[in-house]
Amino acid sequence: MGSGGVVLILGGYGAVGREAALALSARPGTRVIVAGRHPGRARPVPGARPVRVDAADPADLARALEGVTTVLMCAETGNASVARACLERGIGYVDVSASRDVLASIEELDDLATARGTTAALSVGLVPGVTNLLARLVDERSPGRDLRIGVLLGSGEQHGSAAIAWTLDGLGVLDGSWTMAFPEPYGTRTVHRFPFSDQYTLPRTIAVPSARTGLCLDSRLFTTLLAAARRPTIAGLLRRPRTRGLLLTALTKIHFGGDGFAVTVSAGAAQASFSGHSQSRATGRAAALIVRHLPGLPAGVRHIEQLVDPIAFLTELAADGFALDVDD
């Protein structure tokens, strides 16, 4: 596993970027640059250097990439353009996006990455990311079966407006509900299908027949509201600019529930789970860990389950204060 280098974190002032910066800046020999358009609004990260970068400005981005070894993208703003700029310069690229179309646009750069001998790692957070590795683990124990993925998130954790907006956009996109068994203290819960990218990529990357990902919240009341918001009439209402704006403002201020999370994947009799507190911390720490592993990984655009051993990676990540459970 490699270490050191200069890591530029774009969107580094958000909850996920900050967690990744904290993990990476603690590594000897690693220089971390935390970048965004409004550095004055961010809490400082010890050991990291803050800079103002507008990733949508090619000249600004080019200046920011000088001397950089790896870019960690923690925002959804022109991701494919940023990835191309990195790969053209032989700079490693890691992206925490959970949106299918964003990841698909970066996958198109595989030939460029291979030609430059550079790695672009996708699906590197909690979901997608940890869920992808759990899926590979479960498929190895019960091969050739449909995958069911359950995601339980803490409704009390503080999220930025971009994360909440992404969640609102996903409501009503897919139909279907089912039950999943989560680790204690959550137990069996009903999850509602949600357009996380893992269910679209896993049938291709690990050759499973199908995958479905469902979401619930630790608060049963909020999960009920989530299910209601998936109805076409309500989902349409939530997309109206005024309603959407009011709801975004309210949801950034209301925190009802805890900060615990759990993700579970099952296929046949095999099941594996990963749980802990703060999904933002888990996502940031997982992204930081893949950044550390990036040197020496195969060139090209790959998802995390195509790059690392699931047990080894998840065990290392769990040592950072999380729990890994594997049942056969």
Secondary structure, DSSP 8 states (H G I E B T S, - for coil): ----EEEEEETTTSHHHHHHHHHHHTSTTEEEEEEES-GGGS---TTEEEEE--TTSHHHHHHHTTT-SEEEE-S-SSHHHHHHHHHHTT-EEEE----HHHHHHHHTTHHHHHHHT-EEEES-BTTTBHHHHHHHHHHHHSTT--EEEEEEE-TTS---HHHHHHHHHHTTSS--EEEEEETTTTEEEEEEE---THHHHHHHHS--S-EEEEEEESSHHHHHHHHHHTSHHHHHHHTSHHHHHHHHHHHTT---S-SEEEEEEEETTEEEEEEEE-HHHHHHHHHHHHHHH-TTS-SEEEEGGGTS-HHHHHHHHHTTT-EEEEE-
